[in-house]
């Protein structure tokens, strides 16, 4: 379906994946439907769907972790060569005897630097690739949810989660997960290396080492809660700000600027407190690790020093440590705590990353699905028989929690190429009927048949490709007039664009604006010109043969409404037109009207 109210491919002006939202499209706030029987997933399917974003995350960081682990373990031969050289010099060997070990130490150092650099690039590329996949899945899930789904997140919240909060996943994957793998391997290897020479030094490290992860786990629980609270506050503030910016004109008209500013300051103050809480936890975790790491290394140094001085004569398997053996133990003892120190430095990345993953998972939560969202639409040229027929066969539909059916046993037929107005009081289901015809939600009972094909999950995408939706408030991008009409669709010639401008009576507007960009939201255009631009979007696409318009002349003055009506009728030539309206002048130009409330067909003279 050519979406003429929001940008194509289900992306709103904020860059948030978004299907057509009835409150923005038609200017009315709709109630929201319950799960249809065709769309509600099983608990198992929902569990599998929500767990899928985390799948493969550990595998993507494992290679980086192993490379970094190898680089860290290369310190063992370096430390051994240094200790052996110093011990030899102390025993009377010449300086020339230390040249070969020195060269080897230098060579191993170059190798370690190369491995660290390669691991860093590998980690970053893998993390960016994984983030792109997670964002794509979340965007696809949002685009696949019906605009009548009451569980859809606000645009500002979704934009914040996808664009801002999701970035926390990169350091989580690129730094925390490799650091965690290294922290599980390197300390054990170093502990075994120390144990070969002294069981006392090994026991000292063994006592000091596990204390750090225990305290980090305790602090980590608090850090995760603080980070999740911060993410929620960021998303809420972005949603609040975007909502108020959209309604800025109304806020100023009602004199609520000061109240809105006060609420925004309150949100900012809450965010400051949440951020400081996260930082306090991060600094506390670093302080705990440094304390125990310093104590552990100091205890090993004290033991080795007194042992070499002959004050302590126990703890070495050979009875007494040599200078080389003692120096080797001293050199590798700090490396025992280094992976834990690195893990502590990125421990906050874990809390932020898991909170960001949870935010993306919430966007992917299963809701009321858009029928046919996973199918590809066939953009074939229309048959040219004057538009499709539309048959409503005993359709019933009710909103979730309302306790009543908005539409009950609706049954009528619209002939190919017919122009029909859906009439009735507000709240009687006119816009809901249009949404059912567009395949934006599945009916509870009955079916919609378009051009002889039942609108199902299998056929919805193909049928929507033939439709255009025109709402009260079409979305205008910041860009040229031509770009706002073509919406990036390929294969549209200059001749088609000129024809569309003529149908919508926009040639004078196009000449006045030229290639000058329009402002976001239609700045530079009048309300009538914005609606006529929506008509041009439908006219430029040769595959469109069914037009669904929801109150296209609402809130317009008489002259502007007449221009929009004429443009709509010109667009309807050779197409089927269905309009939900209260405008008697528009009703009078239709072939017939359907009273949705009474389900009575009446022909206007």
C-alpha positions in Angstrom: 0.0 0.0 0.0 1.3 3.4 -0.9 1.3 5.2 2.5 0.5 8.8 1.8 0.4 9.9 5.4 3.6 8.5 6.7 6.9 7.9 4.8 7.3 4.6 2.8 8.5 1.3 4.1 7.0 2.1 7.5 9.4 4.7 8.7 8.2 7.9 10.3 9.7 11.3 10.1 11.8 10.7 13.2 13.5 7.7 11.5 11.5 5.3 13.6 10.1 2.2 11.9 6.4 2.8 12.0 3.4 1.6 10.1 0.6 4.0 9.5 -0.8 5.2 12.8 -4.5 6.1 12.6 -4.2 8.9 15.2 -1.6 10.6 13.0 -3.1 9.6 9.7 -6.7 10.3 10.1 -6.5 12.9 12.8 -8.6 10.9 15.2 -7.5 8.8 18.2 -8.7 5.3 17.6 -9.4 2.6 20.1 -7.1 -0.4 19.7 -8.1 -3.9 18.8 -7.5 -7.2 20.6 -5.4 -10.0 19.0 -7.3 -11.5 16.2 -7.4 -15.3 16.1 -5.2 -15.3 13.1 -2.5 -13.2 14.7 -2.0 -14.3 18.3 1.2 -16.3 18.7 1.6 -19.2 21.0 3.6 -18.8 24.2 6.4 -20.9 22.8 6.6 -18.8 19.6 6.7 -15.6 21.7 9.5 -17.0 23.9 11.5 -18.1 20.9 11.0 -14.7 19.2 12.1 -12.7 22.2 15.2 -14.8 22.9 16.5 -14.7 19.3 18.2 -11.3 19.5 20.6 -12.7 22.1 21.4 -15.8 20.1 24.8 -15.6 18.5 26.1 -12.7 20.6 28.5 -14.9 22.6 29.7 -16.6 19.4 30.4 -13.2 17.7 32.7 -12.2 20.6 34.3 -15.5 21.2 37.0 -15.2 18.5 38.0 -11.7 19.9 38.2 -13.1 23.4 40.5 -16.0 22.4 42.8 -13.6 20.5 43.0 -11.3 23.5 43.5 -14.3 25.8 46.4 -15.4 23.7 47.9 -12.0 23.8 47.7 -11.8 27.6 49.2 -15.3 28.0 52.2 -14.3 25.9 53.3 -12.3 29.0 54.3 -15.6 30.6 57.2 -16.3 28.2 58.2 -12.6 28.4 58.2 -12.6 32.2 60.2 -15.9 32.2 62.8 -14.5 29.8 63.2 -11.3 31.9 63.5 -13.3 35.2 65.9 -15.8 33.7 68.1 -12.9 32.3 68.1 -11.0 35.6 68.9 -14.2 37.5 71.7 -15.0 35.2 73.3 -11.6 35.6 73.0 -11.8 39.4 74.8 -15.2 39.2 77.7 -13.6 37.2 76.7 -14.0 33.6 77.7 -11.3 31.1 75.4 -8.7 29.6 75.9 -10.3 26.2 74.1 -13.4 27.4 71.0 -11.3 27.9 70.8 -10.0 24.3 69.0 -13.1 22.9 66.4 -13.1 25.7 66.0 -9.3 25.2 65.4 -9.8 21.5 62.9 -12.5 22.1 61.1 -10.3 24.7 60.9 -7.5 22.1 59.7 -9.8 19.4 56.9 -11.2 21.7 56.0 -7.6 22.6 55.5 -6.7 18.9 53.4 -9.9 18.4 51.2 -9.0 21.4 50.7 -5.5 20.1 49.7 -6.9 16.7 47.3 -9.3 18.3 45.7 -6.6 20.5 45.2 -4.4 17.5 43.7 -7.1 15.4 41.4 -8.2 18.2 40.2 -4.6 18.7 39.3 -4.2 15.0 37.7 -7.7 14.9 35.6 -6.9 18.0 34.4 -3.5 16.7 33.5 -4.8 13.3 31.7 -7.8 14.7 29.8 -5.6 17.3 28.7 -3.2 14.6 27.5 -6.0 12.4 25.5 -7.6 15.2 24.0 -4.2 16.1 22.9 -3.7 12.5 21.2 -7.1 12.6 19.5 -6.3 15.9 18.3 -3.0 14.7 17.0 -4.5 11.5 15.1 -7.1 13.3 13.6 -4.6 15.7 12.7 -2.2 12.8 11.1 -5.1 10.9 9.1 -6.2 14.0 7.8 -2.6 14.4 6.9 -2.4 10.8 5.1 -5.7 11.0 2.8 -4.6 13.8 -0.6 -3.2 13.0 -1.1 0.5 13.4 -4.2 -0.4 15.5 -2.0 -2.2 18.0 -2.3 -0.5 21.4 1.0 -2.0 22.5 3.0 -0.2 19.9 5.7 2.0 21.5 5.6 5.8 21.0 7.7 7.1 18.1 10.1 9.0 20.4 10.6 5.9 22.6 11.3 3.7 19.6 13.6 6.2 18.0 15.6 6.5 21.3 15.9 2.8 21.7 17.0 2.2 18.1 19.3 5.2 17.5 20.6 6.1 20.9 20.2 3.4 23.5 21.2 0.6 21.0 24.7 2.1 20.7 25.4 0.7 24.2 25.4 -2.8 22.6 28.6 -2.1 20.8 30.9 -1.7 23.8 29.0 -4.6 25.5 29.9 -6.9 22.6 33.3 -5.4 21.7 34.7 -5.0 25.2 32.8 -6.7 27.9 32.2 -10.2 26.4 35.9 -10.7 25.2 37.0 -9.3 28.6 34.8 -11.8 30.4 36.2 -14.7 28.4 39.7 -13.6 29.1 39.0 -13.3 32.8 37.9 -16.9 32.9 41.1 -18.3 31.3 44.1 -16.1 32.0 43.9 -16.0 35.9 43.7 -19.8 36.0 46.7 -20.2 33.7 48.7 -17.7 35.7 47.6 -19.4 39.0 49.0 -22.7 37.7 52.2 -21.0 36.6 52.7 -19.6 40.1 51.7 -22.9 41.7 54.6 -24.6 40.0 57.0 -22.6 42.1 55.2 -21.7 45.3 52.0 -22.9 46.8 51.9 -20.0 49.3 51.9 -17.4 46.5 49.3 -19.4 44.6 47.1 -19.7 47.7 47.4 -15.9 48.3 46.2 -15.2 44.7 43.5 -17.9 45.1 42.1 -16.2 48.2 42.2 -12.6 46.8 41.0 -13.5 43.3 37.5 -14.8 43.9 36.6 -12.0 46.2 36.7 -9.6 43.3 34.0 -11.4 41.1 31.8 -11.8 44.2 31.8 -8.1 44.9 31.5 -7.3 41.2 28.4 -9.6 40.9 26.8 -7.9 43.9 27.5 -4.4 42.5 26.5 -5.6 39.0 23.0 -6.4 40.1 22.7 -2.8 41.3 24.3 -1.5 38.2 21.9 -3.3 35.9 18.9 -1.9 37.7 20.4 1.6 37.6 21.1 1.3 33.9 17.7 0.0 33.1 16.1 2.9 35.0 18.3 5.3 33.1 17.3 3.8 29.8 13.7 4.0 30.7 14.1 7.7 31.7 16.0 8.5 28.5 13.2 6.9 26.3 10.5 8.6 28.3 12.1 12.0 28.0 12.6 11.6 24.3 9.0 10.5 23.8 7.8 13.4 25.9 9.9 15.9 24.0 8.8 14.6 20.5 5.2 14.6 21.5 5.4 18.2 22.8 7.2 19.3 19.7 4.5 17.9 17.5 1.9 19.7 19.5 3.8 22.9 20.0 1.2 25.0 18.2 -1.5 23.7 20.5 0.6 24.2 23.6 1.3 27.9 22.7 -2.4 28.5 21.8 -3.5 27.1 25.2 -0.8 29.0 27.1 0.8 25.8 28.5 4.3 26.7 27.5 5.5 27.3 31.1 3.8 24.1 32.4 5.4 22.1 29.5 8.8 23.6 30.2 8.5 22.8 33.9 7.7 19.2 33.1 10.6 19.0 30.7 12.9 20.3 33.4 11.5 17.7 35.8 12.3 15.0 33.3 15.8 16.3 32.8 16.4 16.4 36.6 15.2 12.8 36.9 17.6 11.8 34.1 20.5 13.5 35.9 19.7 11.6 39.1 19.5 8.3 37.2 22.8 9.0 35.4 24.6 9.9 38.6 23.3 6.7 40.2 24.8 4.7 37.4 28.2 6.5 37.7 28.3 6.0 41.5 27.9 2.3 41.0 30.6 2.3 38.3 33.1 4.1 40.5 32.3 1.8 43.4 33.0 -1.3 41.4 36.3 0.1 40.2 37.3 1.0 43.7 36.5 -2.5 45.1 38.6 -4.2 42.4 41.6 -1.9 42.8 41.5 -2.4 46.6 41.6 -6.2 46.5 44.0 -6.4 43.5 46.5 -4.1 45.3 46.1 -6.2 48.5 46.7 -9.5 46.6 49.8 -8.3 44.8 51.2 -6.7 47.9 50.8 -10.0 49.9 52.6 -11.9 47.2 55.4 -9.3 47.1 55.8 -9.5 50.9 56.0 -13.2 50.9 58.5 -13.4 48.0 60.6 -10.7 49.5 60.8 -12.2 53.0 61.4 -15.7 51.4 64.3 -14.4 49.3 65.7 -12.7 52.5 65.5 -16.1 54.3 62.9 -14.9 56.8 60.3 -17.3 55.5 61.5 -20.8 54.7 58.3 -22.4 53.6 55.9 -22.3 50.6 58.4 -23.3 47.8 58.3 -26.8 46.4 62.1 -26.8 46.0 62.6 -25.6 49.5 63.8 -22.2 48.5 63.0 -19.9 45.6 65.8 -18.7 43.4 66.0 -15.0 42.4 64.8 -15.9 38.9 61.9 -17.9 40.3 60.9 -15.2 42.8 61.1 -12.5 40.2 59.0 -14.5 37.8 56.3 -14.9 40.4 56.4 -11.2 41.1 56.2 -10.3 37.5 53.2 -12.4 36.7 51.2 -11.8 39.9 49.8 -8.4 38.7 48.8 -10.2 35.4 46.6 -12.4 37.5 44.5 -9.4 38.4 44.8 -7.6 35.0 41.9 -9.5 33.3 39.7 -8.9 36.3 40.7 -5.2 36.3 39.8 -5.0 32.5 36.6 -6.7 33.3 35.8 -4.2 36.0 36.6 -1.3 33.7 33.9 -2.5 31.2 31.5 -3.8 33.9 29.3 -0.8 33.3 29.2 -1.7 29.6 27.5 -5.0 30.6 24.7 -3.2 32.5 24.2 -0.7 29.8 24.4 -3.3 27.0 21.9 -5.6 28.6 19.5 -2.8 29.2 19.8 -1.7 25.6 19.2 -5.3 24.5 16.1 -5.4 26.7 14.9 -2.1 25.1 15.3 -3.6 21.6 13.6 -6.8 22.7 10.6 -4.7 24.0 10.3 -3.2 20.5 10.2 -6.8 19.1 7.6 -7.9 21.5 4.8 -9.7 19.7 1.6 -7.7 19.3 -1.3 -7.3 16.8 0.4 -8.2 13.6 0.0 -6.5 10.3 -1.4 -9.2 8.0 1.1 -10.1 5.2 3.9 -8.0 6.8 6.5 -10.7 6.0 5.4 -11.2 2.4 6.8 -9.3 -0.5 4.4 -7.2 -2.6 4.2 -7.7 -6.3 4.4 -4.2 -8.0 2.8 -5.3 -11.2 1.0 -2.8 -13.5 -2.7 -2.6 -12.8 -5.1 -4.4 -15.1 -6.8 -1.2 -16.3 -10.3 -2.4 -15.7 -11.3 0.7 -13.7 -10.1 -0.4 -10.3 -10.9 -3.5 -8.1 -14.1 -4.5 -6.5 -14.3 -4.5 -2.8 -16.7 -6.9 -0.9 -17.2 -6.9 2.8 -18.6 -10.3 3.8 -20.2 -10.4 7.3 -17.2 -8.7 8.9 -17.2 -8.2 12.7 -14.5 -6.4 14.7 -14.2 -5.2 18.3 -11.5 -3.2 20.1 -9.7 -4.8 23.0 -11.2 -4.0 26.4 -14.2 -2.2 25.0 -16.6 -5.1 25.6 -18.5 -4.4 22.4 -18.1 -4.8 18.6 -17.5 -1.6 16.7 -18.5 -3.4 13.5 -21.0 -6.3 13.5 -22.0 -8.4 10.5 -21.1 -5.6 8.0 -21.9 -6.8 4.5 -21.8 -4.7 1.3 -20.1 -4.6 -2.1 -18.4 -1.9 -4.0 -18.2 -2.3 -7.8 -14.9 -1.8 -9.8 -14.3 1.9 -10.4 -17.0 3.0 -8.1 -16.7 6.1 -5.9 -18.2 5.4 -2.4 -18.5 7.5 0.8 -18.6 5.8 4.2 -20.8 8.0 6.4 -22.1 8.0 9.9 -21.4 9.5 13.3 -18.0 9.6 14.8 -17.1 6.3 16.5 -19.3 4.2 14.3 -16.4 2.4 12.6 -15.8 4.3 9.3 -12.0 4.5 9.8 -11.9 1.0 11.2 -13.6 -0.3 8.0 -11.0 1.5 5.9 -8.2 -0.1 8.1 -9.8 -3.5 7.5 -10.0 -2.9 3.7 -6.3 -1.9 3.8 -5.3 -5.1 5.6 -3.9 -3.1 8.6 -5.7 -5.5 10.9 -7.5 -8.8 10.6 -11.3 -9.0 11.3 -12.6 -11.1 14.1 -15.2 -12.7 11.8 -15.9 -12.6 8.1 -13.5 -11.5 5.4 -12.6 -8.7 3.0 -12.5 -9.6 -0.7 -10.6 -7.3 -3.1 -10.9 -8.0 -6.8 -12.0 -11.5 -6.1 -9.2 -12.3 -3.7 -9.7 -12.7 0.0 -7.5 -10.4 2.0 -5.4 -12.8 4.1 -1.9 -12.9 5.5 -0.8 -14.5 2.2 -2.4 -12.0 -0.1 -2.3 -8.8 2.0 1.1 -7.5 0.9 0.2 -8.0 -2.8 -3.2 -6.3 -2.4 -1.8 -3.4 -0.4 0.7 -2.7 -3.2 -2.3 -1.6 -5.3 -3.7 0.7 -2.6 -3.1 4.3 -1.6 -4.1 5.7 1.8 -4.8 9.5 2.2 -5.3 10.8 5.7 -6.0 14.2 7.2 -2.4 15.0 8.0 0.1 13.6 5.4 3.7 13.5 6.6 6.1 15.8 4.7 9.8 15.2 4.7 12.5 17.8 4.7 13.3 17.7 1.0 12.2 18.9 -2.4 8.7 18.7 -3.6 9.5 16.1 -6.2 11.3 13.9 -3.6 8.2 14.1 -1.3 6.0 12.9 -4.2 8.2 10.1 -5.5 9.2 8.9 -2.0 12.2 7.1 -3.5 10.1 4.8 -5.7 12.1 3.6 -8.7 10.9 3.7 -12.3 8.9 6.9 -12.0 9.6 9.1 -15.1 9.6 12.9 -15.3 6.4 12.6 -17.4 4.6 10.6 -14.6 5.7 13.3 -12.1 4.3 16.1 -14.3 1.0 14.2 -14.8 0.7 13.7 -11.0 1.3 17.5 -10.5 -1.4 18.2 -13.0 -3.9 15.8 -11.3 -3.2 17.4 -7.9 -3.2 21.0 -9.3 0.3 21.5 -7.9 2.1 22.8 -11.0 2.0 26.4 -9.7 3.3 25.2 -6.3 6.1 23.2 -8.0 7.1 26.2 -10.1 7.1 28.5 -7.0 9.3 26.2 -5.0 11.5 24.8 -7.7 14.2 22.7 -6.1 14.0 24.5 -2.8 13.5 22.0 0.1 10.3 21.9 2.0 10.5 22.0 5.8 9.9 19.0 8.0 6.2 18.5 8.5 5.3 20.7 5.5 6.7 24.0 6.4 6.2 26.3 3.4 3.0 24.6 2.3 -0.6 25.3 3.2 -2.9 22.7 4.6 -4.6 22.2 1.3 -1.3 22.0 -0.6 -0.1 19.3 1.8 -3.2 17.2 1.1 -2.9 17.8 -2.7 0.7 16.6 -2.4 -0.7 13.4 -0.9 -2.9 13.1 -4.0 0.1 13.5 -6.2 1.9 10.7 -4.4 -0.9 8.4 -5.3 -1.2 9.7 -8.9 2.4 9.2 -9.7 2.3 5.5 -9.0 0.8 3.6 -12.0 0.2 0.5 -9.9 -2.4 2.2 -7.7 -6.0 1.3 -8.5 -7.7 1.5 -5.0 -7.7 4.7 -3.1 -8.7 4.8 0.6 -9.2 8.3 2.0 -9.9 9.1 5.7 -11.6 12.5 6.2 -9.5 14.2 3.5 -11.4 17.5 3.7 -11.7 17.7 7.5 -10.6 21.0 9.1 -10.3 22.7 5.7 -12.1 25.9 4.6 -14.7 25.6 1.9 -12.5 26.8 -1.0 -9.6 24.5 0.0 -11.9 21.6 0.6 -13.4 22.1 -2.9 -9.9 22.0 -4.4 -9.0 18.8 -2.6 -12.3 17.2 -3.6 -11.7 18.0 -7.3 -8.2 16.6 -7.1 -9.5 13.5 -5.4 -12.1 12.9 -8.1 -9.5 13.5 -10.8 -7.3 10.9 -9.1 -10.2 8.5 -9.0 -10.5 8.3 -12.8 -10.1 4.7 -13.6 -9.7 3.7 -10.0 -11.9 2.6 -7.1 -12.3 5.4 -4.5 -13.6 4.8 -0.9 -13.8 7.8 1.4 -14.7 8.1 5.1 -16.2 11.5 5.5 -18.7 13.8 7.3 -18.5 16.4 4.5 -21.9 16.7 2.7 -20.3 18.4 -0.3 -17.9 15.5 -0.8 -20.7 13.0 -0.2 -22.7 14.6 -3.0 -19.9 14.0 -5.5 -19.8 10.3 -4.8 -21.7 7.6 -6.7 -23.3 6.5 -3.5 -23.0 6.6 0.3 -23.0 3.7 2.8 -24.3 4.5 6.2 -21.9 2.5 8.3 -24.0 2.8 11.5 -27.2 1.6 10.0 -25.8 -0.5 7.2 -28.2 1.1 4.8 -27.3 1.8 1.2 -28.6 5.1 -0.2 -28.0 6.7 -3.5 -27.5 10.5 -3.6 -29.0 12.4 -6.5 
